[in-house]
Amino acid sequence: MAMNADLPELVRVAHERAEEVGFDYSCDPDVGQLLAVLAARVPEGGRILEIGTGLGARVGWLVSGLGPRTDVTVTTIESDPERAGLAAQGWPEFVDPRVGDAAVELAHGSGVILATAR
Ligand SMILES: C[S@@+](CC[C@H](N)C(=O)[O-])C[C@H]1O[C@@H](n2cnc3c(N)ncnc32)[C@H](O)[C@@H]1O
C-alpha cells in the first residue's frame, strides 16, 4: 500500500482510524484511485451510494475525486454501529453517512451504486 502520507487527507484519516481498531478491509489505493476518477465523472447534481462505509477510506477516495465540487451527494451506509460511529465525522456537508442495513435503506430508494460492500 502507498505510504499514508501520499494519500488524500480524508483517506489518510480513514486509514488511521482503521489501524487504530485493527480493521483490515479498507479500500486499496489502486481501487480508490479508480473510484476517484469515476466520481469525477458523475453528472452535475448526481448521487453516489456506497454500501459498506467501513472506516471511510472509500468515501475519502470518492470525495477526493470530486475535488471542489459540492453538487454531488455521497450517501454511505454501514451496518456495524461501531464502525458507522467512528466514520461518521469529518466529511463535507454533501456526504450523508448512515448506519443501517443497505438492503433496508435501498428498499426506500436511493441513488447510483458506484461502490459496494465487497
Ligand atoms: C470491505 S469493508 C468496506 C471498506 C470500506 N468501504 C473502506 O473502503 O474502507 C465492508 C463493510 O461493509 C459493511 N457491510 C456489510 N454488509 C452490509 C450491509 N448489508 N449494509 C451496510 N453495510 C454492510 C461491513 O460491516 C464492512 O464494514
The ligand as an SDF file (V2000), in Angstrom:
LIG
                    3D

 27 29  0  0  0  0  0  0  0  0999 V2000
  -14.7640   -4.3450    2.8420 C   0  0  0  0  0  0  0  0  0  0  0  0
  -15.4970   -3.4290    4.1640 S   0  0  0  0  0  0  0  0  0  0  0  0
  -15.6940   -1.8030    3.4690 C   0  0  0  0  0  0  0  0  0  0  0  0
  -14.4770   -0.9900    3.4730 C   0  0  0  0  0  0  0  0  0  0  0  0
  -14.7110    0.4710    3.2260 C   0  0  0  0  0  0  0  0  0  0  0  0
  -15.6040    0.7500    2.1070 N   0  0  0  0  0  0  0  0  0  0  0  0
  -13.3800    1.1590    3.0020 C   0  0  0  0  0  0  0  0  0  0  0  0
  -13.0220    1.4100    1.8680 O   0  0  0  0  0  0  0  0  0  0  0  0
  -12.6910    1.3920    3.9910 O   0  0  0  0  0  0  0  0  0  0  0  0
  -17.2260   -3.9030    4.0580 C   0  0  0  0  0  0  0  0  0  0  0  0
  -18.1200   -3.1610    5.0380 C   0  0  0  0  0  0  0  0  0  0  0  0
  -19.4650   -3.3790    4.6310 O   0  0  0  0  0  0  0  0  0  0  0  0
  -20.2650   -3.4890    5.7680 C   0  0  0  0  0  0  0  0  0  0  0  0
  -21.4960   -4.1640    5.3550 N   0  0  0  0  0  0  0  0  0  0  0  0
  -21.6510   -5.4750    5.0220 C   0  0  0  0  0  0  0  0  0  0  0  0
  -22.9290   -5.7230    4.6810 N   0  0  0  0  0  0  0  0  0  0  0  0
  -23.5870   -4.5470    4.7810 C   0  0  0  0  0  0  0  0  0  0  0  0
  -24.9400   -4.1540    4.5640 C   0  0  0  0  0  0  0  0  0  0  0  0
  -25.8720   -5.0480    4.1700 N   0  0  0  0  0  0  0  0  0  0  0  0
  -25.2890   -2.8580    4.7380 N   0  0  0  0  0  0  0  0  0  0  0  0
  -24.3540   -1.9550    5.1420 C   0  0  0  0  0  0  0  0  0  0  0  0
  -23.0740   -2.2600    5.3890 N   0  0  0  0  0  0  0  0  0  0  0  0
  -22.6850   -3.5390    5.2050 C   0  0  0  0  0  0  0  0  0  0  0  0
  -19.3810   -4.2560    6.7560 C   0  0  0  0  0  0  0  0  0  0  0  0
  -19.7830   -4.0560    8.0910 O   0  0  0  0  0  0  0  0  0  0  0  0
  -17.9980   -3.6730    6.4550 C   0  0  0  0  0  0  0  0  0  0  0  0
  -17.7010   -2.5890    7.3320 O   0  0  0  0  0  0  0  0  0  0  0  0
  1  2  1  0
  2  3  1  0
  2 10  1  0
  3  4  1  0
  4  5  1  0
  5  6  1  0
  5  7  1  0
  7  8  2  0
  7  9  1  0
 10 11  1  0
 11 12  1  0
 11 26  1  0
 12 13  1  0
 13 14  1  0
 13 24  1  0
 14 15  1  0
 14 23  1  0
 15 16  2  0
 16 17  1  0
 17 18  1  0
 17 23  2  0
 18 19  1  0
 18 20  2  0
 20 21  1  0
 21 22  2  0
 22 23  1  0
 24 25  1  0
 24 26  1  0
 26 27  1  0
M  CHG  2   2   1   9  -1
M  END
$$$$
